[in-house]
Amino acid sequence: MTSVKINDISSLNEPYPSPSALDAATTTHVQGTFAIATRKLPILKSGPIDAMSARLGIPIPEMIFGDNLVSITHRPTGWSIQFNAEDALDRVDKTGEKMLRVAYAGEWSSSREKTSAGISEVVKPFDWSYTTDYCGTEKPGSTGGAGAGGAEGEKEKKLQGDESTPDIPIELLKRRDPILFADEVVLYESELDDNGCSIVSVKLRVMEHRMLLLCRMFMRLDNVLVRVRDTRVYVDFDKEEVIREYTEREDKFENVKTKLFMQGLKLDQVTIALRDANQVAPLLPLIKQGVESVILGPGISAKTTTTSRFPGQTQFPPQAQFFHPSPR
């Protein structure tokens, strides 16, 4: 059988493989009992875009990397978590309850006596900011290594949490351990009809004893709002433990702009900073947070409750996404 050879995505000769060559386009790094995989392919063509839009029931962003993927798999139990564009977009509000208006919508609509025809050109019938609370798609594992469909009596292993759930050990991550594998993968991006930006991307770095993954949604609606929603997945390879933390941060656009000016930045520097999630995120107030974990090593079972670190948060049964913010 002839093997399919795919050049690195950064190569000038990268041949834009078809979906049949997805495996060949996937880079996998094995560390201990875990396999970490990433895949970066070009923007989807019109056919797959139309099919995805039909499945989701909403128009999808103009830059959609539907074949891109990041996954972490625990080989002995079959447990895995992956990040992909379609599942991330499936968490976008489709009811219209969380829609945002562009900066000029109020003034524009009032000048036309707020007619429904005028509003419809500014506000779309879904959350067109593409804000998502996506925390990854989890596949539970089992003590027998056959995944969720293991033999009867085997204990299912999945991310769970309560008040005793440990936080991600930040101090360990500050160590200057050699990085064995690192990557960054974009899932989707939109310029919000030239009114800002919305992007979901995944970064990861793997060291000898641990790894950290960051899935970040950064949304800036000019003169209205700035949001950052982060999912961090920490893996301890020695303990075979996974910790997932989700946070929501947001603030009014003008508040963020003022804070940047207070740092001594000039106007052009502020404009550049507002496009950089790494500069903006530390300035945003923390709105919500959730954390949970699972130990995948032998003889340890998962807990049975899922809670948030914030009082008053609605509790939901365990699903692929562990943290579901209440409607605003």
Secondary structure, DSSP 8 states (H G I E B T S, - for coil): --------TTSTT-----GGGTTTTEEEEEETTEEEEEE------HHHHHHHHHHHTS---SEE-TT-EEEEEETTT--EEEE-HHHHHTTS--SSTT----TTHHHHHHHTTT-HHHHHTTS-SS-TT-------EEE-EETTSSGGG--TT--EE--B--TT-----HHHHTS-----EEEEEEEEEE-GGGTEEEEEEEEEEE-SSEEEEEEEEEEEETTTEEEEEEEEEEEETTTTEEEEEEEEEEEEHHHHHHHHHHTT--HHHHHHHTT-HHHHGGGS-EEEEEEEEEE-STT----S---BSSTT-------SSS------
